[in-house]
């Protein structure tokens, strides 16, 4: 089970906790925040990018491929009612074109991609 608890600290600053970890989310100063942490949407992109990288690394390790680094850049583009995320993924290491193509495909199968691609239902408890 994945669980995060968030609480408002001051202004728009929010403290998030999970297991043994704590981090701050905030808004930039130009919209009234203190800019003490990333915006929630930036954390969402960070979670997505991190999941893609970890999934690719696990796959490459199982295949014993020489993957040294993965760089993922994500950008949210506002497209009206639907959100579009622009992505750029590059791989570093001794990988041929076929391996890189496979890793790109595998990056789209990470758990966060699956969660965001399906409709999310919220249940109030």
QUIGI-V187027 format. One line per field, one symbol per residue. ss: DSSP state (H for helix, E for strand, L for the rest). phi: phi as a letter, one per 20 degrees, with the letter a starting at -180 (. if undefined). A space follows every 50 residues. Layout:
ss = ???
phi = ???
This chain:
ss = LLLLEEEEEELLEEEEEELLEEEEELLLHHHLLLLLLELHHHHHHHHHHH HHHHHHHHHHHHHLLEEEEEEEEEEEEEELLEEEEEEEEEEEEELLHHHH HHHHHHHLLLHHHHHHHLLLLLLLL
phi = .dbcdcbfdaldfcedcbldccbddbdfffdneeleaffgffffffffff fgffffffffffeleeeebcdddcbedfcmfdeddeccccddqeceffff fffffffedfgffffffefeddcfd
